[in-house]
Amino acid sequence: MNKDNLAGFGIGILAGLLVGGAIALLYAPQEGAKTRAMIKDEAIKVRDNTGRFVGKIAKRVKRDK
């Protein structure tokens, strides 16, 4: 997998996470406080996963130089 494909794949994953999260909020109505807590928890998970993903990509880029 070349660098362009890998970057596109990462963007696709992030877009899918955002769309999936929006759909989940629309179809699972609940109290505002619970929804805000859920959004916060999911945002933290996305941040952590994105950091790990970027770290893996950075290692591959350094290795392929």
Secondary structure by P-SEA (a helix, b strand, c coil): ccaaaaaaaaaaaaaaaaaaaaaaaaaccccaaaaaaaaaaaaaaaaaaaaaaaaaaaaaaaaac
